[in-house]
């Protein structure tokens, strides 16, 4: 009976240790991200270590127009951050994995037609890029889309407000109000 108790104790310890190792492995995988689709499609403008340029300006987490448009003056929780990634067509990337220089002209046409703008990080995490200023973007008084079209398929450093909900991530960019 004593041998059985020792065996059972060792078995429980092994199960606990393997559960802990699996959990740690899942955490490492979560940090790694989902990976980049179609990695053979190369970016020629910039790299993750040396982005081609910068987009967006640091400011308040949410602008006055976003605060004013929010429910009861309480916008969703968010934080200011700078994220490095490839500017790409969110739709084409998720649908068929296209990105990089060979997809640049198609993505620029899609952006011109109003398709969503994406930012692909080195680990494969995707952000939807949008102008932050709520009323101004609604009324067509921002021109971030022009900057995105110019830098399509380039790796850029983008500063803005990160908001996440229900598995979606967005980076709201400030500094593109039309003058």
C-alpha positions, 0 to 999 in steps of 0.5 A: 500500500505504501508503494502505491501511495508513493507511486500515486504521489509521483504520478500526481507530481508528474501530471502537475509538472507536465501541466505547468510545462504545457501552460508555460509553453502556451504562454511562450507561443502566445507571446510569439504570435500567430506568425506571418502568412505567406512569408515568401512575400517580401517587404522592400521598404524598411525592416522590423529592426530599422523601420522606413519611417514613422507615422502618428504622433503621441498625444492623449490616449483619446482626443477631445472629439472621441471623449465627446462621442463616447457613451457617458464620457467614458471611452473604452480602455486603451493605452498609447503605444508605438508599434512597428509593422508592415502597412498592408491591406487588412482584407487581402491579407486575411483573405489570401495572405497577400502582402509585401512589395508584390502586393503594393499596387493592389493594396493601394487600390484597395485603400483608395476604395476604402478597404481597411488598413492593417499593420502586421507586426513581426510576430504576425499580430494584426492591428487595424489602423484608423484615424483617432479623432472621432468626429473628424474621421467621420466627417472626412477631415483627416488624411491618414489614408493618404499616408497609408497609401504612400507607405503601403508594403513598408515597415513603419513605426506607428504611434497611436492609441491601442484598443483591444476587444473581443480578439480584435486590436486597433491602433488609432493614429493621431496627427492627420487632421486636414488643414 
